[in-house]
Structure formats: structure tokens, C-alpha cells
């Protein structure tokens, strides 16, 4: 599998990443935006890695390890 394509801001924060392959994926790090009207996520990935103090997004589809590793 090829490494994901990423885009960085000058402060070295990842803004988005693109994973190519059998199941292409575009991820956007919405925490980098200051927009209270930004839509609520509809899907959460790698929920097994979520910190205990982070609550699930109500109504979002909860996915485990989608990479199969």
C-alpha cells in the first residue's frame, strides 16, 4: 500500500490526507477550522484508538480498523 498523500499547514498540522488503493479515502482534520457551522461528522474511524475522555459523535457511524491491520 502506498503512503497517504498529506497536506501540511505552516505550523505542521495535517489538514487533509488522501489514501489511494482498493478503498480510496479523503480525510479532513476539521479541528483545524474555526467554523461553528461546520457539519457534524457522519462517520468515525479507528474508534478502538479513541481516548477514554473523548465521547463518540452522536449519530455518527462507528467504524473500527478499516485498514485490516
N, C-alpha and C positions, 0 to 999 in steps of 0.2 A: 504494500500500500504506500502510495506517495504521501509525503508530508503535507499537512494542510497549508493552504495559502493564507497568510495573515496580513493585516494592515495595522500599523502602529501609529499612535499619536506622538508628538514630540516628547511627551512625558513617559513614553514607553508603555502605554496602556493599549491592549489589543482592542480594536474597535469591532472588527469582524473577522471571520475566518471562513474559508471555503474548503470543504472536503470533497474531493472527486472520487469516483470509483463506482462500485455497484449501487451504492445508496448515497448519491450526492447530497450535500448538506451545506446550507449557508447559515452561519450563526452570527448573531449580533449581540454584543455586550451592551444591553440597554442601560446598565448602571453608569455608563459614561455620558449619558444625556441628561440634561436638566430640563425635563419636559413633563410636567404633571399630567398631561393629557395623553402620554404615550400609552398605547393599548396594553392591557394586562396580558401576560404570556398565556398561550393556549396549550403549551407543552413544556414539560420539564424533563431533561435528560440527565442520566447518571445520578439518579436520586439516591443511590446507595452511598454516594460520596458527600451528601448534604450534611453540613454541621448540625448538631442537635438543636442549636438555638435558632436555626432558620426554619420557618414554618413553610409547609407546602403552599403553593398558589391554589387558592380555592377555585375549583372548576377546571384546572389545567390537567391535561393527560399526563400521567406519571409514567415515565419510561425508565427502565434500568439501563444496563450496559448495552448500548446499541451496537458497539463495535465487535462484540463477541470475544473480547479478550479477558 
